[in-house]
Amino acid sequence: MRHTKQAQNITNRFRELIENAGDTLPVNHYDELSLLIEAGIDTALVDYIEKMADKLETMAHDVRNSAEFFEQ
């Protein structure tokens, strides 16, 4: 839900810029823009989480190797 709100805030700011310039766009274009922004935020978040998971996997491997070293 937070991403939806952030996407809507960005869209609203863009709408203000367009309207301040004396232009207009149909409402459905703003709705579509909001969805595109939300999708971009979600994609960036998933990429970040995947990188974090890779780091955790590497750390877990290192811990396992260290534990094996101390068992000997």
C-alpha positions in Angstrom: 0.0 0.0 0.0 2.8 2.4 0.8 4.1 2.1 -2.8 0.6 2.9 -4.1 0.6 6.1 -2.0 4.1 7.1 -3.2 3.2 6.4 -6.8 0.1 8.6 -6.4 2.1 11.4 -4.8 4.6 11.4 -7.7 1.7 11.3 -10.2 0.0 14.2 -8.5 3.2 16.3 -8.6 3.5 15.5 -12.3 -0.1 16.6 -12.8 0.7 19.9 -11.0 3.6 20.5 -13.3 1.6 19.8 -16.4 -1.3 22.0 -15.2 1.0 24.8 -14.2 2.4 24.7 -17.7 -1.1 25.2 -19.0 -1.5 21.7 -20.4 -3.8 18.9 -19.6 -3.9 15.1 -20.0 -6.8 12.7 -19.7 -7.4 11.3 -16.2 -6.8 7.7 -17.5 -3.2 8.8 -18.5 -2.5 9.8 -14.9 -3.9 6.5 -13.6 -1.7 4.7 -16.0 1.3 6.7 -15.0 0.6 5.9 -11.4 0.5 2.2 -12.2 3.8 2.4 -14.1 5.5 4.2 -11.2 4.2 1.7 -8.7 5.5 -1.2 -10.9 8.9 0.5 -11.1 9.0 0.9 -7.3 8.1 -2.8 -6.9 10.7 -3.9 -9.4 13.4 -1.9 -7.7 12.4 -3.4 -4.4 12.4 -6.9 -5.7 15.9 -6.4 -7.2 17.1 -5.0 -3.9 15.7 -7.9 -1.9 17.3 -10.4 -4.4 20.7 -8.8 -3.9 20.2 -8.9 -0.2 19.3 -12.6 -0.3 22.4 -13.3 -2.4 24.5 -11.6 0.3 22.8 -13.5 3.0 23.4 -16.8 1.1 27.1 -15.9 0.8 27.3 -15.0 4.5 25.6 -18.3 5.5 28.1 -20.2 3.3 31.0 -18.4 5.0 29.6 -19.1 8.5 29.1 -22.8 7.6 32.8 -23.0 6.4 34.0 -21.3 9.5 32.0 -23.7 11.7 33.6 -26.6 9.9 37.0 -25.1 10.5 36.4 -24.9 14.2 35.0 -28.4 14.4 38.4 -29.9 13.4 
